[in-house]
Amino acid sequence: MAKVRHEARGVALQTLYEVDTAHHDWNAVLARHLEEHHLPPQGSDFVRHLVSGILEHRAKLDTIIGEIAPQWPCDQMAVIDRNILRMAIYEMLMDPEVPVKVAINEAVELAKTFGSESSRRFINGALGTLAARRKLLEVES
């Protein structure tokens, strides 16, 4: 299942990237990507869950990105990095089935595959900040 989810995250990222850059209808983009990648049903369901959830909560996710990476305004950030962060933050904060370490590791792997030379370090640092803040909030409550 982990391999299927890893591949599904790549499909979700490609879908989000196209929607973010070309402003195409996300349902059409998603359908095309799912047709091209031939994921098993649980993989396709996971992609749909990620893409729809991320797009539904995009404004909140972008606010969180601004808080954990204030030196990089969201609209000036590399599109691929922004979407990797959106996906990881969505999984870390809004999907209780995904362990925080898995969300961070998967985001770093996506950054290695799709991002620039500095993407991996940037993504890891931003998500590490979020994880640390999350732990602090759990301790305070």
Phi and psi in radians as a Rosetta constraint file:
Dihedral C 1 N 2 CA 2 C 2 CIRCULARHARMONIC -1.085 0.35
Dihedral N 2 CA 2 C 2 N 3 CIRCULARHARMONIC -0.703 0.35
Dihedral C 2 N 3 CA 3 C 3 CIRCULARHARMONIC -1.142 0.35
Dihedral N 3 CA 3 C 3 N 4 CIRCULARHARMONIC -0.698 0.35
Dihedral C 3 N 4 CA 4 C 4 CIRCULARHARMONIC -1.112 0.35
Dihedral N 4 CA 4 C 4 N 5 CIRCULARHARMONIC -0.774 0.35
Dihedral C 4 N 5 CA 5 C 5 CIRCULARHARMONIC -1.144 0.35
Dihedral N 5 CA 5 C 5 N 6 CIRCULARHARMONIC -0.642 0.35
Dihedral C 5 N 6 CA 6 C 6 CIRCULARHARMONIC -1.074 0.35
Dihedral N 6 CA 6 C 6 N 7 CIRCULARHARMONIC -0.844 0.35
Dihedral C 6 N 7 CA 7 C 7 CIRCULARHARMONIC -1.111 0.35
Dihedral N 7 CA 7 C 7 N 8 CIRCULARHARMONIC -0.691 0.35
Dihedral C 7 N 8 CA 8 C 8 CIRCULARHARMONIC -1.087 0.35
Dihedral N 8 CA 8 C 8 N 9 CIRCULARHARMONIC -0.672 0.35
Dihedral C 8 N 9 CA 9 C 9 CIRCULARHARMONIC -1.098 0.35
Dihedral N 9 CA 9 C 9 N 10 CIRCULARHARMONIC -0.672 0.35
Dihedral C 9 N 10 CA 10 C 10 CIRCULARHARMONIC -1.091 0.35
Dihedral N 10 CA 10 C 10 N 11 CIRCULARHARMONIC -0.741 0.35
Dihedral C 10 N 11 CA 11 C 11 CIRCULARHARMONIC -1.136 0.35
Dihedral N 11 CA 11 C 11 N 12 CIRCULARHARMONIC -0.743 0.35
Dihedral C 11 N 12 CA 12 C 12 CIRCULARHARMONIC -1.073 0.35
Dihedral N 12 CA 12 C 12 N 13 CIRCULARHARMONIC -0.754 0.35
Dihedral C 12 N 13 CA 13 C 13 CIRCULARHARMONIC -1.083 0.35
Dihedral N 13 CA 13 C 13 N 14 CIRCULARHARMONIC -0.781 0.35
Dihedral C 13 N 14 CA 14 C 14 CIRCULARHARMONIC -1.090 0.35
Dihedral N 14 CA 14 C 14 N 15 CIRCULARHARMONIC -0.680 0.35
Dihedral C 14 N 15 CA 15 C 15 CIRCULARHARMONIC -1.123 0.35
Dihedral N 15 CA 15 C 15 N 16 CIRCULARHARMONIC -0.855 0.35
Dihedral C 15 N 16 CA 16 C 16 CIRCULARHARMONIC -1.085 0.35
Dihedral N 16 CA 16 C 16 N 17 CIRCULARHARMONIC -0.675 0.35
Dihedral C 16 N 17 CA 17 C 17 CIRCULARHARMONIC -1.065 0.35
Dihedral N 17 CA 17 C 17 N 18 CIRCULARHARMONIC -0.835 0.35
Dihedral C 17 N 18 CA 18 C 18 CIRCULARHARMONIC -1.127 0.35
Dihedral N 18 CA 18 C 18 N 19 CIRCULARHARMONIC -0.726 0.35
Dihedral C 18 N 19 CA 19 C 19 CIRCULARHARMONIC -1.103 0.35
Dihedral N 19 CA 19 C 19 N 20 CIRCULARHARMONIC -0.707 0.35
Dihedral C 19 N 20 CA 20 C 20 CIRCULARHARMONIC -1.228 0.35
Dihedral N 20 CA 20 C 20 N 21 CIRCULARHARMONIC -0.645 0.35
Dihedral C 20 N 21 CA 21 C 21 CIRCULARHARMONIC -1.603 0.35
Dihedral N 21 CA 21 C 21 N 22 CIRCULARHARMONIC -0.713 0.35
Dihedral C 21 N 22 CA 22 C 22 CIRCULARHARMONIC -1.758 0.35
Dihedral N 22 CA 22 C 22 N 23 CIRCULARHARMONIC -0.187 0.35
Dihedral C 22 N 23 CA 23 C 23 CIRCULARHARMONIC 1.025 0.35
Dihedral N 23 CA 23 C 23 N 24 CIRCULARHARMONIC 0.576 0.35
Dihedral C 23 N 24 CA 24 C 24 CIRCULARHARMONIC -1.315 0.35
Dihedral N 24 CA 24 C 24 N 25 CIRCULARHARMONIC 2.784 0.35
Dihedral C 24 N 25 CA 25 C 25 CIRCULARHARMONIC -1.073 0.35
Dihedral N 25 CA 25 C 25 N 26 CIRCULARHARMONIC 2.193 0.35
Dihedral C 25 N 26 CA 26 C 26 CIRCULARHARMONIC -1.152 0.35
Dihedral N 26 CA 26 C 26 N 27 CIRCULARHARMONIC -0.563 0.35
Dihedral C 26 N 27 CA 27 C 27 CIRCULARHARMONIC -1.131 0.35
Dihedral N 27 CA 27 C 27 N 28 CIRCULARHARMONIC -0.731 0.35
Dihedral C 27 N 28 CA 28 C 28 CIRCULARHARMONIC -1.190 0.35
Dihedral N 28 CA 28 C 28 N 29 CIRCULARHARMONIC -0.735 0.35
Dihedral C 28 N 29 CA 29 C 29 CIRCULARHARMONIC -1.095 0.35
Dihedral N 29 CA 29 C 29 N 30 CIRCULARHARMONIC -0.801 0.35
Dihedral C 29 N 30 CA 30 C 30 CIRCULARHARMONIC -1.079 0.35
Dihedral N 30 CA 30 C 30 N 31 CIRCULARHARMONIC -0.797 0.35
Dihedral C 30 N 31 CA 31 C 31 CIRCULARHARMONIC -1.037 0.35
Dihedral N 31 CA 31 C 31 N 32 CIRCULARHARMONIC -0.744 0.35
Dihedral C 31 N 32 CA 32 C 32 CIRCULARHARMONIC -1.138 0.35
Dihedral N 32 CA 32 C 32 N 33 CIRCULARHARMONIC -0.776 0.35
Dihedral C 32 N 33 CA 33 C 33 CIRCULARHARMONIC -1.136 0.35
Dihedral N 33 CA 33 C 33 N 34 CIRCULARHARMONIC -0.689 0.35
Dihedral C 33 N 34 CA 34 C 34 CIRCULARHARMONIC -1.150 0.35
Dihedral N 34 CA 34 C 34 N 35 CIRCULARHARMONIC -0.658 0.35
Dihedral C 34 N 35 CA 35 C 35 CIRCULARHARMONIC -1.139 0.35
Dihedral N 35 CA 35 C 35 N 36 CIRCULARHARMONIC -0.667 0.35
Dihedral C 35 N 36 CA 36 C 36 CIRCULARHARMONIC -1.276 0.35
Dihedral N 36 CA 36 C 36 N 37 CIRCULARHARMONIC -0.531 0.35
Dihedral C 36 N 37 CA 37 C 37 CIRCULARHARMONIC -1.720 0.35
Dihedral N 37 CA 37 C 37 N 38 CIRCULARHARMONIC -0.230 0.35
Dihedral C 37 N 38 CA 38 C 38 CIRCULARHARMONIC 0.893 0.35
Dihedral N 38 CA 38 C 38 N 39 CIRCULARHARMONIC 0.898 0.35
Dihedral C 38 N 39 CA 39 C 39 CIRCULARHARMONIC -1.314 0.35
Dihedral N 39 CA 39 C 39 N 40 CIRCULARHARMONIC 2.658 0.35
Dihedral C 39 N 40 CA 40 C 40 CIRCULARHARMONIC -1.150 0.35
Dihedral N 40 CA 40 C 40 N 41 CIRCULARHARMONIC 2.858 0.35
Dihedral C 40 N 41 CA 41 C 41 CIRCULARHARMONIC -0.916 0.35
Dihedral N 41 CA 41 C 41 N 42 CIRCULARHARMONIC -0.733 0.35
Dihedral C 41 N 42 CA 42 C 42 CIRCULARHARMONIC -1.161 0.35
Dihedral N 42 CA 42 C 42 N 43 CIRCULARHARMONIC -0.538 0.35
Dihedral C 42 N 43 CA 43 C 43 CIRCULARHARMONIC -1.213 0.35
Dihedral N 43 CA 43 C 43 N 44 CIRCULARHARMONIC -0.761 0.35
Dihedral C 43 N 44 CA 44 C 44 CIRCULARHARMONIC -1.099 0.35
Dihedral N 44 CA 44 C 44 N 45 CIRCULARHARMONIC -0.720 0.35
Dihedral C 44 N 45 CA 45 C 45 CIRCULARHARMONIC -1.094 0.35
Dihedral N 45 CA 45 C 45 N 46 CIRCULARHARMONIC -0.704 0.35
Dihedral C 45 N 46 CA 46 C 46 CIRCULARHARMONIC -1.139 0.35
Dihedral N 46 CA 46 C 46 N 47 CIRCULARHARMONIC -0.716 0.35
Dihedral C 46 N 47 CA 47 C 47 CIRCULARHARMONIC -1.063 0.35
Dihedral N 47 CA 47 C 47 N 48 CIRCULARHARMONIC -0.826 0.35
Dihedral C 47 N 48 CA 48 C 48 CIRCULARHARMONIC -1.031 0.35
Dihedral N 48 CA 48 C 48 N 49 CIRCULARHARMONIC -0.765 0.35
Dihedral C 48 N 49 CA 49 C 49 CIRCULARHARMONIC -1.033 0.35
Dihedral N 49 CA 49 C 49 N 50 CIRCULARHARMONIC -0.831 0.35
Dihedral C 49 N 50 CA 50 C 50 CIRCULARHARMONIC -1.120 0.35
Dihedral N 50 CA 50 C 50 N 51 CIRCULARHARMONIC -0.930 0.35
Dihedral C 50 N 51 CA 51 C 51 CIRCULARHARMONIC -1.082 0.35
Dihedral N 51 CA 51 C 51 N 52 CIRCULARHARMONIC -0.837 0.35
Dihedral C 51 N 52 CA 52 C 52 CIRCULARHARMONIC -1.149 0.35
Dihedral N 52 CA 52 C 52 N 53 CIRCULARHARMONIC -0.710 0.35
Dihedral C 52 N 53 CA 53 C 53 CIRCULARHARMONIC -1.141 0.35
Dihedral N 53 CA 53 C 53 N 54 CIRCULARHARMONIC -0.748 0.35
Dihedral C 53 N 54 CA 54 C 54 CIRCULARHARMONIC -1.143 0.35
Dihedral N 54 CA 54 C 54 N 55 CIRCULARHARMONIC -0.757 0.35
Dihedral C 54 N 55 CA 55 C 55 CIRCULARHARMONIC -1.192 0.35
Dihedral N 55 CA 55 C 55 N 56 CIRCULARHARMONIC -0.619 0.35
Dihedral C 55 N 56 CA 56 C 56 CIRCULARHARMONIC -1.136 0.35
Dihedral N 56 CA 56 C 56 N 57 CIRCULARHARMONIC -0.623 0.35
Dihedral C 56 N 57 CA 57 C 57 CIRCULARHARMONIC -1.895 0.35
Dihedral N 57 CA 57 C 57 N 58 CIRCULARHARMONIC 0.331 0.35
Dihedral C 57 N 58 CA 58 C 58 CIRCULARHARMONIC -0.951 0.35
Dihedral N 58 CA 58 C 58 N 59 CIRCULARHARMONIC -0.785 0.35
Dihedral C 58 N 59 CA 59 C 59 CIRCULARHARMONIC -1.087 0.35
Dihedral N 59 CA 59 C 59 N 60 CIRCULARHARMONIC -0.763 0.35
Dihedral C 59 N 60 CA 60 C 60 CIRCULARHARMONIC -1.142 0.35
Dihedral N 60 CA 60 C 60 N 61 CIRCULARHARMONIC -0.740 0.35
Dihedral C 60 N 61 CA 61 C 61 CIRCULARHARMONIC -1.080 0.35
Dihedral N 61 CA 61 C 61 N 62 CIRCULARHARMONIC -0.731 0.35
Dihedral C 61 N 62 CA 62 C 62 CIRCULARHARMONIC -1.159 0.35
Dihedral N 62 CA 62 C 62 N 63 CIRCULARHARMONIC -0.591 0.35
Dihedral C 62 N 63 CA 63 C 63 CIRCULARHARMONIC -1.117 0.35
Dihedral N 63 CA 63 C 63 N 64 CIRCULARHARMONIC -0.743 0.35
Dihedral C 63 N 64 CA 64 C 64 CIRCULARHARMONIC -1.131 0.35
Dihedral N 64 CA 64 C 64 N 65 CIRCULARHARMONIC -0.711 0.35
Dihedral C 64 N 65 CA 65 C 65 CIRCULARHARMONIC -1.015 0.35
Dihedral N 65 CA 65 C 65 N 66 CIRCULARHARMONIC -0.758 0.35
Dihedral C 65 N 66 CA 66 C 66 CIRCULARHARMONIC -1.064 0.35
Dihedral N 66 CA 66 C 66 N 67 CIRCULARHARMONIC -0.532 0.35
Dihedral C 66 N 67 CA 67 C 67 CIRCULARHARMONIC -1.381 0.35
Dihedral N 67 CA 67 C 67 N 68 CIRCULARHARMONIC -0.607 0.35
Dihedral C 67 N 68 CA 68 C 68 CIRCULARHARMONIC -1.633 0.35
Dihedral N 68 CA 68 C 68 N 69 CIRCULARHARMONIC -0.234 0.35
Dihedral C 68 N 69 CA 69 C 69 CIRCULARHARMONIC -2.425 0.35
Dihedral N 69 CA 69 C 69 N 70 CIRCULARHARMONIC 1.091 0.35
Dihedral C 69 N 70 CA 70 C 70 CIRCULARHARMONIC -1.132 0.35
Dihedral N 70 CA 70 C 70 N 71 CIRCULARHARMONIC -0.368 0.35
Dihedral C 70 N 71 CA 71 C 71 CIRCULARHARMONIC -1.295 0.35
Dihedral N 71 CA 71 C 71 N 72 CIRCULARHARMONIC -0.220 0.35
Dihedral C 71 N 72 CA 72 C 72 CIRCULARHARMONIC -2.160 0.35
Dihedral N 72 CA 72 C 72 N 73 CIRCULARHARMONIC 1.671 0.35
Dihedral C 72 N 73 CA 73 C 73 CIRCULARHARMONIC -0.997 0.35
Dihedral N 73 CA 73 C 73 N 74 CIRCULARHARMONIC 2.433 0.35
Dihedral C 73 N 74 CA 74 C 74 CIRCULARHARMONIC -0.951 0.35
Dihedral N 74 CA 74 C 74 N 75 CIRCULARHARMONIC -0.718 0.35
Dihedral C 74 N 75 CA 75 C 75 CIRCULARHARMONIC -1.300 0.35
Dihedral N 75 CA 75 C 75 N 76 CIRCULARHARMONIC -0.192 0.35
Dihedral C 75 N 76 CA 76 C 76 CIRCULARHARMONIC -1.827 0.35
Dihedral N 76 CA 76 C 76 N 77 CIRCULARHARMONIC -0.079 0.35
Dihedral C 76 N 77 CA 77 C 77 CIRCULARHARMONIC -1.332 0.35
Dihedral N 77 CA 77 C 77 N 78 CIRCULARHARMONIC 2.637 0.35
Dihedral C 77 N 78 CA 78 C 78 CIRCULARHARMONIC -0.989 0.35
Dihedral N 78 CA 78 C 78 N 79 CIRCULARHARMONIC 2.354 0.35
Dihedral C 78 N 79 CA 79 C 79 CIRCULARHARMONIC -1.005 0.35
Dihedral N 79 CA 79 C 79 N 80 CIRCULARHARMONIC -0.716 0.35
Dihedral C 79 N 80 CA 80 C 80 CIRCULARHARMONIC -1.154 0.35
Dihedral N 80 CA 80 C 80 N 81 CIRCULARHARMONIC -0.741 0.35
Dihedral C 80 N 81 CA 81 C 81 CIRCULARHARMONIC -1.105 0.35
Dihedral N 81 CA 81 C 81 N 82 CIRCULARHARMONIC -0.759 0.35
Dihedral C 81 N 82 CA 82 C 82 CIRCULARHARMONIC -1.040 0.35
Dihedral N 82 CA 82 C 82 N 83 CIRCULARHARMONIC -0.741 0.35
Dihedral C 82 N 83 CA 83 C 83 CIRCULARHARMONIC -1.312 0.35
Dihedral N 83 CA 83 C 83 N 84 CIRCULARHARMONIC -0.549 0.35
Dihedral C 83 N 84 CA 84 C 84 CIRCULARHARMONIC -1.128 0.35
Dihedral N 84 CA 84 C 84 N 85 CIRCULARHARMONIC -0.770 0.35
Dihedral C 84 N 85 CA 85 C 85 CIRCULARHARMONIC -1.098 0.35
Dihedral N 85 CA 85 C 85 N 86 CIRCULARHARMONIC -0.761 0.35
Dihedral C 85 N 86 CA 86 C 86 CIRCULARHARMONIC -0.993 0.35
Dihedral N 86 CA 86 C 86 N 87 CIRCULARHARMONIC -0.802 0.35
Dihedral C 86 N 87 CA 87 C 87 CIRCULARHARMONIC -1.112 0.35
Dihedral N 87 CA 87 C 87 N 88 CIRCULARHARMONIC -0.824 0.35
Dihedral C 87 N 88 CA 88 C 88 CIRCULARHARMONIC -1.149 0.35
Dihedral N 88 CA 88 C 88 N 89 CIRCULARHARMONIC -0.747 0.35
Dihedral C 88 N 89 CA 89 C 89 CIRCULARHARMONIC -1.126 0.35
Dihedral N 89 CA 89 C 89 N 90 CIRCULARHARMONIC -0.720 0.35
Dihedral C 89 N 90 CA 90 C 90 CIRCULARHARMONIC -1.006 0.35
Dihedral N 90 CA 90 C 90 N 91 CIRCULARHARMONIC -0.818 0.35
Dihedral C 90 N 91 CA 91 C 91 CIRCULARHARMONIC -1.177 0.35
Dihedral N 91 CA 91 C 91 N 92 CIRCULARHARMONIC -0.692 0.35
Dihedral C 91 N 92 CA 92 C 92 CIRCULARHARMONIC -1.168 0.35
Dihedral N 92 CA 92 C 92 N 93 CIRCULARHARMONIC -0.691 0.35
Dihedral C 92 N 93 CA 93 C 93 CIRCULARHARMONIC -1.829 0.35
Dihedral N 93 CA 93 C 93 N 94 CIRCULARHARMONIC -0.378 0.35
Dihedral C 93 N 94 CA 94 C 94 CIRCULARHARMONIC -2.165 0.35
Dihedral N 94 CA 94 C 94 N 95 CIRCULARHARMONIC 0.024 0.35
Dihedral C 94 N 95 CA 95 C 95 CIRCULARHARMONIC -2.266 0.35
Dihedral N 95 CA 95 C 95 N 96 CIRCULARHARMONIC 1.603 0.35
Dihedral C 95 N 96 CA 96 C 96 CIRCULARHARMONIC -1.118 0.35
Dihedral N 96 CA 96 C 96 N 97 CIRCULARHARMONIC -0.242 0.35
Dihedral C 96 N 97 CA 97 C 97 CIRCULARHARMONIC -1.307 0.35
Dihedral N 97 CA 97 C 97 N 98 CIRCULARHARMONIC -0.350 0.35
Dihedral C 97 N 98 CA 98 C 98 CIRCULARHARMONIC -1.736 0.35
Dihedral N 98 CA 98 C 98 N 99 CIRCULARHARMONIC 2.060 0.35
Dihedral C 98 N 99 CA 99 C 99 CIRCULARHARMONIC -1.106 0.35
Dihedral N 99 CA 99 C 99 N 100 CIRCULARHARMONIC 2.543 0.35
Dihedral C 99 N 100 CA 100 C 100 CIRCULARHARMONIC -0.971 0.35
Dihedral N 100 CA 100 C 100 N 101 CIRCULARHARMONIC -0.777 0.35
Dihedral C 100 N 101 CA 101 C 101 CIRCULARHARMONIC -1.074 0.35
Dihedral N 101 CA 101 C 101 N 102 CIRCULARHARMONIC -0.631 0.35
Dihedral C 101 N 102 CA 102 C 102 CIRCULARHARMONIC -1.169 0.35
Dihedral N 102 CA 102 C 102 N 103 CIRCULARHARMONIC -0.790 0.35
Dihedral C 102 N 103 CA 103 C 103 CIRCULARHARMONIC -1.049 0.35
Dihedral N 103 CA 103 C 103 N 104 CIRCULARHARMONIC -0.747 0.35
Dihedral C 103 N 104 CA 104 C 104 CIRCULARHARMONIC -1.172 0.35
Dihedral N 104 CA 104 C 104 N 105 CIRCULARHARMONIC -0.823 0.35
Dihedral C 104 N 105 CA 105 C 105 CIRCULARHARMONIC -1.048 0.35
Dihedral N 105 CA 105 C 105 N 106 CIRCULARHARMONIC -0.784 0.35
Dihedral C 105 N 106 CA 106 C 106 CIRCULARHARMONIC -1.109 0.35
Dihedral N 106 CA 106 C 106 N 107 CIRCULARHARMONIC -0.686 0.35
Dihedral C 106 N 107 CA 107 C 107 CIRCULARHARMONIC -1.117 0.35
Dihedral N 107 CA 107 C 107 N 108 CIRCULARHARMONIC -0.734 0.35
Dihedral C 107 N 108 CA 108 C 108 CIRCULARHARMONIC -1.119 0.35
Dihedral N 108 CA 108 C 108 N 109 CIRCULARHARMONIC -0.710 0.35
Dihedral C 108 N 109 CA 109 C 109 CIRCULARHARMONIC -1.123 0.35
Dihedral N 109 CA 109 C 109 N 110 CIRCULARHARMONIC -0.715 0.35
Dihedral C 109 N 110 CA 110 C 110 CIRCULARHARMONIC -1.111 0.35
Dihedral N 110 CA 110 C 110 N 111 CIRCULARHARMONIC -0.679 0.35
Dihedral C 110 N 111 CA 111 C 111 CIRCULARHARMONIC -1.118 0.35
Dihedral N 111 CA 111 C 111 N 112 CIRCULARHARMONIC -0.686 0.35
Dihedral C 111 N 112 CA 112 C 112 CIRCULARHARMONIC -1.103 0.35
Dihedral N 112 CA 112 C 112 N 113 CIRCULARHARMONIC -0.688 0.35
Dihedral C 112 N 113 CA 113 C 113 CIRCULARHARMONIC -1.366 0.35
Dihedral N 113 CA 113 C 113 N 114 CIRCULARHARMONIC -0.787 0.35
Dihedral C 113 N 114 CA 114 C 114 CIRCULARHARMONIC -1.893 0.35
Dihedral N 114 CA 114 C 114 N 115 CIRCULARHARMONIC -0.328 0.35
Dihedral C 114 N 115 CA 115 C 115 CIRCULARHARMONIC -1.611 0.35
Dihedral N 115 CA 115 C 115 N 116 CIRCULARHARMONIC -3.011 0.35
Dihedral C 115 N 116 CA 116 C 116 CIRCULARHARMONIC -1.486 0.35
Dihedral N 116 CA 116 C 116 N 117 CIRCULARHARMONIC -3.109 0.35
Dihedral C 116 N 117 CA 117 C 117 CIRCULARHARMONIC -1.050 0.35
Dihedral N 117 CA 117 C 117 N 118 CIRCULARHARMONIC -0.605 0.35
Dihedral C 117 N 118 CA 118 C 118 CIRCULARHARMONIC -1.609 0.35
Dihedral N 118 CA 118 C 118 N 119 CIRCULARHARMONIC -0.113 0.35
Dihedral C 118 N 119 CA 119 C 119 CIRCULARHARMONIC -1.034 0.35
Dihedral N 119 CA 119 C 119 N 120 CIRCULARHARMONIC -0.777 0.35
Dihedral C 119 N 120 CA 120 C 120 CIRCULARHARMONIC -0.995 0.35
Dihedral N 120 CA 120 C 120 N 121 CIRCULARHARMONIC -0.852 0.35
Dihedral C 120 N 121 CA 121 C 121 CIRCULARHARMONIC -1.156 0.35
Dihedral N 121 CA 121 C 121 N 122 CIRCULARHARMONIC -0.733 0.35
Dihedral C 121 N 122 CA 122 C 122 CIRCULARHARMONIC -1.083 0.35
Dihedral N 122 CA 122 C 122 N 123 CIRCULARHARMONIC -0.862 0.35
Dihedral C 122 N 123 CA 123 C 123 CIRCULARHARMONIC -1.071 0.35
Dihedral N 123 CA 123 C 123 N 124 CIRCULARHARMONIC -0.828 0.35
Dihedral C 123 N 124 CA 124 C 124 CIRCULARHARMONIC -1.064 0.35
Dihedral N 124 CA 124 C 124 N 125 CIRCULARHARMONIC -0.754 0.35
Dihedral C 124 N 125 CA 125 C 125 CIRCULARHARMONIC -1.143 0.35
Dihedral N 125 CA 125 C 125 N 126 CIRCULARHARMONIC -0.801 0.35
Dihedral C 125 N 126 CA 126 C 126 CIRCULARHARMONIC -1.110 0.35
Dihedral N 126 CA 126 C 126 N 127 CIRCULARHARMONIC -0.771 0.35
Dihedral C 126 N 127 CA 127 C 127 CIRCULARHARMONIC -1.255 0.35
Dihedral N 127 CA 127 C 127 N 128 CIRCULARHARMONIC -0.548 0.35
Dihedral C 127 N 128 CA 128 C 128 CIRCULARHARMONIC -1.107 0.35
Dihedral N 128 CA 128 C 128 N 129 CIRCULARHARMONIC -0.691 0.35
Dihedral C 128 N 129 CA 129 C 129 CIRCULARHARMONIC -1.063 0.35
Dihedral N 129 CA 129 C 129 N 130 CIRCULARHARMONIC -0.794 0.35
Dihedral C 129 N 130 CA 130 C 130 CIRCULARHARMONIC -1.101 0.35
Dihedral N 130 CA 130 C 130 N 131 CIRCULARHARMONIC -0.771 0.35
Dihedral C 130 N 131 CA 131 C 131 CIRCULARHARMONIC -1.076 0.35
Dihedral N 131 CA 131 C 131 N 132 CIRCULARHARMONIC -0.724 0.35
Dihedral C 131 N 132 CA 132 C 132 CIRCULARHARMONIC -1.141 0.35
Dihedral N 132 CA 132 C 132 N 133 CIRCULARHARMONIC -0.737 0.35
Dihedral C 132 N 133 CA 133 C 133 CIRCULARHARMONIC -1.136 0.35
Dihedral N 133 CA 133 C 133 N 134 CIRCULARHARMONIC -0.654 0.35
Dihedral C 133 N 134 CA 134 C 134 CIRCULARHARMONIC -1.112 0.35
Dihedral N 134 CA 134 C 134 N 135 CIRCULARHARMONIC -0.760 0.35
Dihedral C 134 N 135 CA 135 C 135 CIRCULARHARMONIC -1.120 0.35
Dihedral N 135 CA 135 C 135 N 136 CIRCULARHARMONIC -0.680 0.35
Dihedral C 135 N 136 CA 136 C 136 CIRCULARHARMONIC -1.108 0.35
Dihedral N 136 CA 136 C 136 N 137 CIRCULARHARMONIC -0.732 0.35
Dihedral C 136 N 137 CA 137 C 137 CIRCULARHARMONIC -1.127 0.35
Dihedral N 137 CA 137 C 137 N 138 CIRCULARHARMONIC -0.663 0.35
Dihedral C 137 N 138 CA 138 C 138 CIRCULARHARMONIC -1.143 0.35
Dihedral N 138 CA 138 C 138 N 139 CIRCULARHARMONIC -0.665 0.35
Dihedral C 138 N 139 CA 139 C 139 CIRCULARHARMONIC -1.201 0.35
Dihedral N 139 CA 139 C 139 N 140 CIRCULARHARMONIC -0.681 0.35
Dihedral C 139 N 140 CA 140 C 140 CIRCULARHARMONIC -1.234 0.35
Dihedral N 140 CA 140 C 140 N 141 CIRCULARHARMONIC -0.447 0.35
